Amino acid sequence: MDIVLVTTIIASLFLVIGMAEPLAARLRLPYSVILAVLGVLIGAGATFFLRTELTDALNPVAEAILGLPIRSNVFLYVFLPTLLFQATLGMNLRRMLDDWVPILVLAVVAVVVATLSVGYALSWTSTLPLAACLLIGAIVSTTDPSAVVSIFRSISAPRRLARIIEGESLLNDAAAIALFGLFMGFVMLGVPDPSLRDALARFPMLILGGVLTGWLAARVAVWVMALFSRHELAQISISVSLPYLAYIGAEQSIGASGVIAVVAAGLTLNLAGPGRLPPQAWANLREVWDLLAHWAGALIFILAALLIPRLLEEVRVEDFVLIGVVILAAIAARAVILFVLLPALTLLRLSPQVERPYRAAILWGGLRGAVTLALALAVTESFRVPVEVKRVVGILATGFTLFTLIVQGTTLRAVIARLGLDRLSPIDEALSRQVVAVALQTVREDVARTTDNYDLTRKIVRSEAKRFGDRLDQAVKMAEASADILDRDRITLGLIALAGFERDTILARVRERTISARMADQLLSDAERLIENAHSGGRSGYQRAARRSIAYGRAFRAAVVLNSRLDVSWPLARMTADRFEALLAQRLILRDLGAFIDGRIRRIHGRRVAELLHELLSRRIEAVETALEGLRLQYPGYAEKLERRFIRRTALRLEEREYTAMREDGLIGAEVFTALMQGLTLRRTAAEERPRLDIALQRSELFRQFPLFADLDDAGLRRLGRALKTRYVNAGETIIHKDSAAKSVFFIASGAVELESAGQTWRLGRGEMFGQMAILMNKARRAEVRAIAPSTLLVLDEERFRRLLSRSTALQDAVRASAEKRGIAPDALFSEDSRSRAT
């Protein structure tokens, strides 16, 4: 085939892709539907011109279009890794974890149910073997939610809904292709009726092998990219190679799922990349992948649509009945998941609620697209699949895809409008009116100042002022008409606005490099959670999300267990360092919110709402300060190192601003500016490195501050540091159970505990100890001890405690004071201890 002609056709396809998006916006149709229609028209037109005798001039073009090397491997090995990898890079993983139950239900359970539903329905209504029917079910079970996501975004639907659908789209491709590979193997081997046990037996290898391959490839890629921190193009090039090497390595080397490998690689890079790469390099890498995915998605759609006329050439009348069976079975399976299983999980409190109108929109928005056509094409290309099976698979997959695109896709916006999802709620409508009134009032003041500054003629001022004043009066009347919003709703709207400004402030700080990209991801997730919880739960939802942003999560508790029981300290050290940096950044952000409350929210919602928001903000700041103070008590020197790093980064940002201003003012030339910026970049790279948190070292610094160990020399302190172990407990956790054997003494490094014994209660805080009485009296413990705050404890075993007690007069004095506090004679305590040691 002539390379000039092929290049011309490919360039023309890019021209079609460029025109499709504005055309879709003009016709108010999903972008994927327009691409599919254009692809079908191009394919049908090429077939027509090649077979007609009207003209022979276009035959070379038609032959070139129909002769394009479009094979299933092109879709699966070239386009699909790009789409999956970009989707993982764009995901907010922390926020998706909040909805992991509905995402997994739609992405995995729904795919399996749809596969079985369509497969068994076809086996009952056709003469195809069960393996072929299940193969068709796997092909049509994957959805392409790009259309419904784009429409949801255009109508400002809740982010959570779009996030659920995006998570489904990422994982259901993996599940469907894994099922497709299983049943394709049965069909090629001639197994007519496979058992589900045999089909599912290979799943662990497919999934786990793919996850391991993708994770390992991504870790190596991140390590190499970090070495090339000053070479941005090299980093982007390595990222482009990553999904393809992971896909091919998993498929060809170990027989695992390449799709799972690409997803695992993308998720790993998403988590590790922001902390290892410079912020601007990470942002540019994301932009490159957005462009690549846009091209890949459009090309896979339009090229797959070119094949539709060929796949439908041998259609028969009875095939339309089978297409109807596939449509009904697929929609019924999806409806069962959305309207039966998800509500049941919500009732069992296993899944957050998904509102009924949105479930209906998700049902009708389950469009099929290029992946379905690519899998069908893979079946038709295989010489090991029977001819009749290939024909039916191609026709049913293509017919079902056309139905979803043409019927569901073109009516999806109307269905959304019918469900009322394209209209603002009464609260949001009233808010928009008030915002318009306040904004226009501000604009009128600015216009008045502009007329004074520019000394405009009175005639111009009078005409424009009258025109603007009429609009302002109308906006004020509309705002007054909706002034009956409940105070509770005003508070909710104020909290949503406050959380939105917090998110914008985080983004501004990231652009200034005051906050690292690693922390930005976490802080933005917390801000989005504040917005969503305030929208759904008002003040209580906002406060719940605020408490969660500073709480110790499950991962932190798991790291504590690893450190305390297995002496694996690096996960705890990393998470503690992350918590330090996050709290410092959060404190910085929160202190900027008060001016926004006074400057904006007060003007829209009034003084009472502003005062309440100030109170809530003060509580958040106090909670962050308390959490930060607790960390400072645990690791006294580390907080100071992070604050010094923050000052250095701020100074570098200001230095860069000064150089840029001098360059714009012409005070320095391009050569000098470039040299200055190169030096600044080197210093900034060094400042980006976060100081290392050594838990063992910090522990030694911590117990040096205990008055109990004040009379120990350096050698004794070093021995004590090796003997002491650190234990972290959360509020409410029981540390010592009543009647348990006495084996250790506990020193409170930070936090507080409560002792309860014989109806009496004592509370101990930082610098105090407990557990020594039972050891010295040689009895079982009579008190139950539980933490009343997140606490750090230093634990010393019985033998070392007795040796330390014999050498330290300060510790002896503390034991006597504790005994007197509980009504125990100190002399008897020590004499009994001496007798037990003598024995």
ZAMARGU-4260 file (C-alpha; in steps of 0.2 Angstrom, whole numbers, plus 5000, padded with zeros to 4 digits):
<rodrens>
0) 5000/5000/5000 | 5007/5017/4995 | 5014/5026/5011 | 5008/5043/5004 | 4990/5037/5003
5) 4991/5029/5020 | 4998/5044/5028 | 4985/5055/5020 | 4971/5044/5026 | 4978/5044/5044
10) 4979/5063/5043 | 4962/5064/5037 | 4956/5053/5052 | 4964/5066/5064 | 4955/5080/5054
15) 4938/5070/5057 | 4943/5068/5076 | 4946/5086/5077 | 4929/5091/5069 | 4919/5077/5079
20) 4920/5086/5096 | 4913/5103/5091 | 4900/5093/5081 | 4895/5083/5096 | 4893/5099/5107
25) 4883/5107/5093 | 4871/5092/5091 | 4871/5089/5110 | 4876/5071/5107 | 4890/5060/5116
30) 4907/5062/5107 | 4908/5043/5106 | 4892/5042/5096 | 4898/5055/5084 | 4914/5046/5081
35) 4905/5029/5079 | 4893/5037/5066 | 4907/5045/5056 | 4917/5029/5056 | 4902/5019/5050
40) 4898/5032/5036 | 4917/5031/5031 | 4917/5012/5030 | 4900/5011/5021 | 4905/5025/5009
45) 4922/5016/5005 | 4912/5000/5002 | 4900/5008/4991 | 4912/5017/4980 | 4923/5001/4978
50) 4908/4991/4972 | 4898/5004/4962 | 4902/5008/4944 | 4898/5026/4946 | 4916/5031/4947
55) 4933/5023/4948 | 4943/5038/4953 | 4940/5035/4971 | 4943/5016/4971 | 4962/5018/4977
60) 4956/5029/4992 | 4942/5016/4996 | 4954/5002/4994 | 4966/5010/5006 | 4953/5014/5019
65) 4946/4996/5018 | 4964/4989/5018 | 4970/4998/5033 | 4979/4985/5044 | 4965/4985/5057
70) 4967/4970/5068 | 4962/4966/5085 | 4980/4966/5091 | 4981/4984/5086 | 4967/4988/5098
75) 4973/4977/5112 | 4992/4980/5111 | 4992/4998/5105 | 4977/5008/5110 | 4970/4999/5125
80) 4986/5001/5136 | 4986/5019/5133 | 4968/5022/5138 | 4969/5011/5154 | 4986/5019/5159
85) 4980/5037/5157 | 4964/5033/5167 | 4974/5026/5182 | 4985/5042/5181 | 4969/5053/5182
90) 4961/5044/5196 | 4959/5051/5214 | 4963/5035/5222 | 4960/5041/5240 | 4943/5047/5236
95) 4939/5031/5226 | 4943/5021/5241 | 4928/5029/5249 | 4917/5021/5236 | 4926/5005/5233
100) 4911/4994/5237 | 4900/5001/5223 | 4915/5002/5211 | 4919/4984/5213 | 4901/4979/5212
105) 4899/4987/5195 | 4916/4983/5189 | 4917/4965/5194 | 4901/4958/5200 | 4891/4967/5186
110) 4903/4960/5173 | 4901/4942/5179 | 4882/4943/5181 | 4881/4951/5164 | 4892/4937/5156
115) 4882/4923/5164 | 4865/4932/5160 | 4869/4934/5142 | 4877/4918/5140 | 4864/4907/5147
120) 4850/4917/5139 | 4858/4914/5122 | 4861/4895/5126 | 4842/4894/5129 | 4837/4903/5113
125) 4851/4897/5100 | 4860/4882/5095 | 4877/4889/5100 | 4887/4879/5113 | 4887/4886/5130
130) 4906/4891/5129 | 4902/4902/5114 | 4887/4910/5122 | 4897/4914/5138 | 4911/4921/5126
135) 4898/4933/5119 | 4892/4937/5136 | 4910/4942/5141 | 4912/4952/5125 | 4897/4963/5128
140) 4898/4964/5147 | 4911/4979/5147 | 4904/4996/5146 | 4911/5013/5139 | 4905/5026/5151
145) 4914/5041/5143 | 4897/5047/5136 | 4888/5047/5153 | 4903/5054/5162 | 4904/5069/5150
150) 4886/5072/5151 | 4887/5071/5170 | 4901/5084/5170 | 4892/5096/5159 | 4877/5096/5171
155) 4888/5098/5186 | 4883/5081/5193 | 4891/5076/5210 | 4909/5071/5208 | 4906/5055/5218
160) 4894/5049/5204 | 4907/5052/5190 | 4920/5044/5201 | 4910/5028/5203 | 4908/5027/5184
165) 4926/5031/5180 | 4931/5018/5193 | 4919/5005/5185 | 4926/5009/5167 | 4944/5006/5173
170) 4941/4989/5181 | 4927/4982/5171 | 4938/4981/5155 | 4951/4971/5165 | 4937/4959/5172
175) 4929/4957/5155 | 4945/4954/5145 | 4950/4941/5158 | 4934/4932/5156 | 4935/4934/5137
180) 4952/4925/5138 | 4945/4911/5148 | 4930/4907/5137 | 4940/4910/5121 | 4952/4897/5126
185) 4937/4885/5129 | 4930/4889/5112 | 4947/4886/5103 | 4950/4870/5112 | 4933/4864/5107
190) 4926/4862/5125 | 4907/4865/5122 | 4901/4866/5140 | 4915/4872/5152 | 4912/4872/5171
195) 4912/4888/5181 | 4925/4880/5193 | 4937/4877/5178 | 4934/4894/5172 | 4937/4903/5188
200) 4952/4892/5193 | 4963/4902/5182 | 4958/4918/5189 | 4970/4920/5203 | 4985/4917/5191
205) 4978/4930/5179 | 4975/4943/5193 | 4990/4941/5205 | 5002/4938/5191 | 4996/4954/5182
210) 4997/4964/5198 | 5014/4958/5202 | 5021/4962/5185 | 5013/4979/5184 | 5019/4984/5202
215) 5037/4978/5198 | 5038/4987/5182 | 5031/5003/5189 | 5043/5003/5204 | 5058/5001/5192
220) 5052/5015/5181 | 5049/5027/5195 | 5067/5023/5202 | 5074/5027/5185 | 5064/5042/5182
225) 5069/5049/5199 | 5087/5047/5194 | 5083/5058/5179 | 5075/5072/5189 | 5083/5086/5178
230) 5078/5078/5162 | 5059/5080/5160 | 5058/5073/5142 | 5067/5057/5148 | 5055/5055/5162
235) 5040/5056/5150 | 5048/5044/5138 | 5050/5031/5151 | 5032/5033/5156 | 5026/5030/5138
240) 5036/5014/5138 | 5029/5008/5155 | 5011/5002/5151 | 5017/4993/5135 | 5031/4983/5143
245) 5020/4979/5158 | 5006/4973/5146 | 5018/4962/5135 | 5028/4956/5150 | 5012/4949/5158
250) 5004/4942/5143 | 5019/4934/5135 | 5031/4930/5149 | 5020/4923/5163 | 5003/4921/5155
255) 4995/4933/5166 | 4982/4947/5162 | 4991/4962/5153 | 4976/4973/5157 | 4978/4970/5175
260) 4997/4973/5174 | 4994/4990/5165 | 4981/4995/5179 | 4993/4990/5193 | 5007/4999/5184
265) 4997/5015/5182 | 4990/5015/5200 | 5008/5012/5207 | 5015/5027/5197 | 5000/5037/5202
270) 5004/5034/5221 | 5023/5035/5219 | 5026/5048/5205 | 5020/5064/5214 | 5032/5061/5228
275) 5047/5056/5217 | 5046/5068/5203 | 5046/5087/5202 | 5029/5095/5203 | 5030/5103/5185
280) 5037/5087/5178 | 5022/5077/5185 | 5010/5090/5179 | 5017/5089/5161 | 5018/5070/5161
285) 4999/5070/5165 | 4996/5082/5151 | 5005/5072/5138 | 4995/5056/5144 | 4979/5066/5142
290) 4983/5070/5124 | 4989/5052/5120 | 4973/5045/5128 | 4962/5057/5118 | 4970/5052/5102
295) 4970/5033/5106 | 4951/5034/5112 | 4946/5043/5096 | 4956/5032/5084 | 4950/5016/5093
300) 4932/5021/5091 | 4933/5027/5073 | 4944/5013/5067 | 4932/5000/5075 | 4917/5008/5068
305) 4925/5006/5051 | 4924/4988/5053 | 4905/4988/5057 | 4899/4986/5039 | 4911/4972/5036
310) 4905/4963/5052 | 4887/4965/5047 | 4888/4958/5029 | 4882/4941/5033 | 4867/4946/5045
315) 4851/4935/5044 | 4834/4938/5050 | 4835/4926/5065 | 4850/4936/5070 | 4840/4951/5075
320) 4830/4940/5087 | 4847/4935/5096 | 4852/4953/5096 | 4836/4957/5105 | 4840/4943/5118
325) 4857/4950/5121 | 4850/4968/5124 | 4836/4962/5136 | 4848/4950/5146 | 4862/4963/5147
330) 4850/4977/5153 | 4841/4966/5165 | 4858/4960/5173 | 4863/4978/5175 | 4846/4983/5182
335) 4848/4969/5195 | 4865/4975/5201 | 4859/4993/5202 | 4842/4991/5209 | 4843/4976/5219
340) 4861/4972/5225 | 4867/4990/5228 | 4852/4995/5239 | 4854/4979/5248 | 4872/4983/5252
345) 4867/5000/5257 | 4854/4993/5269 | 4868/4982/5276 | 4879/4997/5278 | 4892/4990/5267
350) 4890/5003/5253 | 4886/5021/5253 | 4870/5026/5245 | 4868/5029/5227 | 4852/5039/5224
355) 4839/5031/5213 | 4839/5044/5199 | 4858/5042/5197 | 4856/5023/5196 | 4843/5025/5182
360) 4856/5036/5173 | 4870/5023/5175 | 4858/5010/5169 | 4854/5019/5153 | 4871/5025/5151
365) 4879/5008/5150 | 4885/5011/5132 | 4896/4998/5123 | 4911/5004/5113 | 4927/5000/5105
370) 4933/4987/5117 | 4918/4976/5113 | 4921/4978/5094 | 4939/4974/5097 | 4936/4958/5106
375) 4923/4953/5093 | 4936/4956/5080 | 4948/4945/5089 | 4936/4931/5088 | 4932/4933/5069
380) 4951/4933/5066 | 4955/4917/5074 | 4956/4902/5063 | 4953/4890/5078 | 4936/4896/5081
385) 4922/4888/5071 | 4915/4899/5056 | 4897/4900/5062 | 4903/4905/5079 | 4914/4919/5072
390) 4899/4925/5061 | 4887/4925/5076 | 4899/4933/5088 | 4903/4947/5076 | 4885/4951/5072
395) 4878/4950/5090 | 4893/4961/5097 | 4891/4974/5083 | 4872/4974/5084 | 4872/4977/5102
400) 4885/4990/5102 | 4875/4999/5088 | 4860/4998/5099 | 4868/5006/5114 | 4876/5020/5104
405) 4862/5025/5093 | 4847/5021/5104 | 4854/5024/5122 | 4867/5036/5117 | 4856/5048/5108
410) 4842/5048/5121 | 4854/5048/5136 | 4853/5067/5138 | 4834/5067/5137 | 4833/5053/5150
415) 4844/5063/5162 | 4833/5078/5159 | 4818/5067/5163 | 4825/5062/5179 | 4828/5080/5184
420) 4847/5078/5185 | 4851/5093/5174 | 4842/5105/5186 | 4849/5114/5201 | 4841/5110/5218
425) 4831/5124/5226 | 4845/5128/5238 | 4858/5129/5224 | 4846/5140/5214 | 4843/5152/5228
430) 4862/5152/5231 | 4866/5156/5213 | 4854/5171/5214 | 4862/5178/5229 | 4879/5175/5222
435) 4874/5185/5206 | 4868/5199/5216 | 4883/5201/5227 | 4895/5199/5212 | 4886/5212/5202
440) 4886/5224/5217 | 4905/5222/5217 | 4906/5224/5199 | 4896/5241/5200 | 4909/5247/5213
445) 4923/5243/5202 | 4915/5251/5186 | 4912/5267/5196 | 4931/5267/5201 | 4935/5264/5182
450) 4925/5279/5176 | 4934/5290/5189 | 4951/5283/5184 | 4949/5285/5165 | 4939/5301/5166
455) 4925/5294/5154 | 4912/5306/5147 | 4896/5308/5156 | 4885/5302/5142 | 4894/5285/5141
460) 4894/5283/5160 | 4875/5287/5161 | 4870/5275/5147 | 4880/5260/5154 | 4876/5264/5172
465) 4858/5263/5168 | 4859/5247/5158 | 4870/5239/5172 | 4859/5246/5186 | 4843/5238/5178
470) 4852/5221/5178 | 4858/5223/5196 | 4840/5228/5202 | 4833/5213/5194 | 4846/5201/5202
475) 4843/5209/5219 | 4824/5206/5217 | 4827/5188/5213 | 4839/5186/5227 | 4826/5194/5239
480) 4813/5182/5232 | 4823/5167/5238 | 4829/5175/5255 | 4818/5162/5264 | 4832/5149/5264
485) 4833/5140/5281 | 4848/5145/5292 | 4853/5126/5291 | 4854/5127/5272 | 4864/5143/5272
490) 4876/5135/5284 | 4878/5120/5272 | 4881/5131/5257 | 4893/5142/5267 | 4903/5126/5272
495) 4903/5120/5253 | 4910/5137/5248 | 4923/5137/5262 | 4929/5119/5257 | 4929/5124/5239
500) 4940/5139/5243 | 4951/5127/5253 | 4954/5116/5238 | 4958/5132/5227 | 4970/5138/5240
505) 4979/5121/5240 | 4981/5121/5221 | 4988/5139/5223 | 5001/5133/5236 | 5006/5119/5225
510) 5009/5130/5210 | 5020/5141/5222 | 5029/5125/5228 | 5025/5129/5246 | 5016/5112/5247
515) 5024/5097/5239 | 5014/5087/5226 | 5014/5072/5237 | 5004/5081/5251 | 4994/5090/5238
520) 4986/5074/5233 | 4981/5070/5251 | 4975/5087/5255 | 4965/5089/5239 | 4956/5072/5243
525) 4952/5079/5261 | 4945/5095/5253 | 4934/5086/5241 | 4928/5075/5255 | 4923/5090/5265
530) 4913/5097/5250 | 4904/5081/5247 | 4900/5077/5266 | 4895/5095/5268 | 4883/5094/5253
535) 4875/5077/5260 | 4877/5079/5278 | 4878/5098/5282 | 4887/5104/5297 | 4889/5086/5305
540) 4895/5079/5288 | 4908/5093/5287 | 4914/5090/5305 | 4915/5071/5302 | 4926/5074/5286
545) 4937/5086/5296 | 4940/5074/5310 | 4944/5060/5297 | 4957/5071/5289 | 4968/5071/5305
550) 4963/5054/5311 | 4974/5039/5311 | 4969/5027/5298 | 4969/5008/5296 | 4986/5009/5286
555) 4994/5018/5300 | 4988/5006/5313 | 4994/4992/5302 | 5011/5001/5302 | 5011/5002/5321
560) 5008/4983/5322 | 5023/4980/5310 | 5034/4991/5320 | 5029/4984/5337 | 5028/4966/5334
565) 5040/4963/5319 | 5052/4978/5321 | 5048/4984/5303 | 5049/5002/5306 | 5050/5010/5289
570) 5031/5010/5285 | 5028/5019/5301 | 5042/5031/5299 | 5036/5036/5282 | 5018/5038/5287
575) 5023/5048/5302 | 5033/5059/5291 | 5018/5061/5279 | 5007/5065/5294 | 5019/5078/5300
580) 5020/5087/5283 | 5001/5085/5280 | 4997/5093/5297 | 5009/5107/5294 | 5002/5111/5277
585) 4984/5109/5284 | 4988/5122/5297 | 4995/5134/5284 | 4980/5132/5273 | 4967/5134/5287
590) 4974/5150/5293 | 4970/5158/5275 | 4952/5154/5276 | 4946/5167/5289 | 4948/5181/5277
595) 4937/5172/5264 | 4923/5170/5277 | 4924/5189/5281 | 4926/5194/5263 | 4914/5183/5253
600) 4903/5172/5264 | 4898/5186/5275 | 4892/5196/5260 | 4882/5181/5253 | 4875/5172/5269
605) 4875/5185/5282 | 4884/5188/5299 | 4877/5174/5309 | 4883/5161/5296 | 4900/5169/5295
610) 4902/5168/5314 | 4897/5150/5315 | 4909/5146/5301 | 4923/5155/5311 | 4919/5144/5326
615) 4920/5128/5315 | 4936/5134/5308 | 4943/5138/5325 | 4939/5120/5331 | 4948/5113/5315
620) 4963/5124/5318 | 4963/5118/5337 | 4962/5100/5332 | 4976/5101/5320 | 4987/5111/5332
625) 4983/5097/5345 | 4988/5083/5333 | 5004/5092/5328 | 5008/5095/5346 | 5007/5077/5349
630) 5019/5073/5335 | 5031/5086/5342 | 5031/5078/5359 | 5035/5061/5351 | 5048/5068/5339
635) 5054/5084/5346 | 5067/5088/5332 | 5058/5082/5317 | 5045/5096/5317 | 5058/5109/5317
640) 5067/5101/5302 | 5051/5101/5292 | 5047/5120/5297 | 5065/5124/5291 | 5062/5115/5275
645) 5046/5125/5272 | 5055/5142/5275 | 5069/5137/5263 | 5055/5133/5250 | 5046/5149/5253
650) 5062/5159/5251 | 5066/5150/5235 | 5049/5154/5228 | 5051/5173/5232 | 5068/5173/5225
655) 5061/5166/5209 | 5048/5179/5209 | 5061/5193/5210 | 5071/5186/5196 | 5056/5185/5185
660) 5051/5202/5189 | 5068/5209/5185 | 5068/5199/5168 | 5051/5207/5164 | 5057/5224/5168
665) 5073/5222/5157 | 5085/5224/5172 | 5093/5207/5167 | 5095/5198/5150 | 5090/5181/5145
670) 5107/5174/5148 | 5109/5180/5166 | 5091/5175/5169 | 5094/5157/5163 | 5110/5156/5174
675) 5101/5162/5189 | 5086/5150/5186 | 5098/5135/5184 | 5106/5139/5201 | 5089/5141/5209
680) 5084/5124/5202 | 5098/5115/5210 | 5095/5123/5227 | 5076/5119/5225 | 5080/5101/5221
685) 5090/5100/5237 | 5076/5109/5247 | 5063/5097/5240 | 5071/5082/5249 | 5061/5078/5265
690) 5072/5075/5280 | 5072/5057/5285 | 5063/5052/5301 | 5073/5039/5311 | 5061/5032/5324
695) 5075/5024/5334 | 5085/5040/5335 | 5069/5050/5339 | 5065/5038/5353 | 5082/5041/5361
700) 5079/5060/5360 | 5062/5057/5367 | 5067/5048/5383 | 5081/5059/5387 | 5068/5072/5391
705) 5060/5060/5405 | 5063/5067/5423 | 5063/5048/5428 | 5079/5045/5418 | 5088/5062/5423
710) 5102/5054/5434 | 5107/5042/5420 | 5124/5045/5411 | 5126/5044/5392 | 5131/5025/5393
715) 5116/5021/5403 | 5104/5031/5392 | 5111/5022/5377 | 5108/5005/5385 | 5091/5010/5390
720) 5087/5016/5372 | 5091/4999/5366 | 5080/4991/5379 | 5065/5002/5377 | 5052/4998/5364
725) 5039/5010/5357 | 5021/5006/5357 | 5007/5017/5349 | 4989/5015/5355 | 4973/5024/5349
730) 4960/5032/5360 | 4949/5019/5368 | 4962/5004/5366 | 4965/4994/5381 | 4983/4993/5386
735) 4983/4982/5401 | 4969/4970/5406 | 4964/4966/5424 | 4971/4950/5432 | 4984/4949/5418
740) 5002/4944/5422 | 5014/4958/5425 | 5028/4957/5413 | 5032/4975/5408 | 5032/4993/5414
745) 5025/5007/5403 | 5032/5025/5402 | 5020/5038/5394 | 5030/5048/5380 | 5014/5057/5374
750) 4995/5056/5376 | 4986/5050/5392 | 4979/5034/5400 | 4966/5030/5413 | 4968/5017/5426
755) 4953/5009/5435 | 4955/4998/5450 | 4943/4994/5464 | 4931/5007/5459 | 4944/5021/5459
760) 4951/5030/5443 | 4967/5038/5440 | 4973/5048/5425 | 4991/5048/5420 | 4999/5059/5407
765) 5016/5063/5398 | 5031/5058/5408 | 5022/5046/5420 | 5023/5027/5421 | 5012/5013/5425
770) 5013/4994/5427 | 5027/4995/5440 | 5016/4991/5456 | 5011/4973/5450 | 5029/4969/5446
775) 5036/4976/5463 | 5022/4968/5473 | 5024/4952/5463 | 5006/4950/5460 | 4994/4950/5445
780) 4988/4966/5439 | 4973/4973/5448 | 4970/4988/5437 | 4964/4990/5419 | 4972/5003/5409
785) 4966/5010/5393 | 4971/5025/5382 | 4960/5041/5383 | 4970/5049/5369 | 4982/5043/5355
790) 4997/5039/5365 | 5015/5034/5363 | 5022/5022/5376 | 5039/5016/5380 | 5039/4998/5386
795) 5053/4991/5397 | 5053/4972/5402 | 5053/4967/5420 | 5071/4962/5422 | 5078/4978/5414
800) 5066/4988/5425 | 5072/4980/5441 | 5090/4983/5436 | 5086/5001/5431 | 5077/5004/5448
805) 5092/4998/5458 | 5103/5011/5449 | 5091/5026/5447 | 5087/5037/5463 | 5075/5047/5452
810) 5065/5032/5447 | 5065/5026/5465 | 5057/5043/5470 | 5044/5042/5456 | 5039/5024/5462
815) 5037/5030/5480 | 5027/5045/5474 | 5016/5034/5464 | 5013/5022/5478 | 5009/5035/5490
820) 4996/5042/5478 | 4987/5025/5478 | 4988/5022/5497 | 5003/5009/5496 | 5017/5010/5509
825) 5033/5014/5499 | 5044/5005/5512 | 5034/4989/5511 | 5034/4990/5492 | 5053/4991/5491
830) 5056/4978/5505 | 5045/4966/5496 | 5054/4970/5480 | 5070/4966/5489 | 5064/4950/5496
835) 5058/4944/5479 | 5074/4948/5470 | 5084/4939/5484 | 5073/4924/5481
</rodrens>
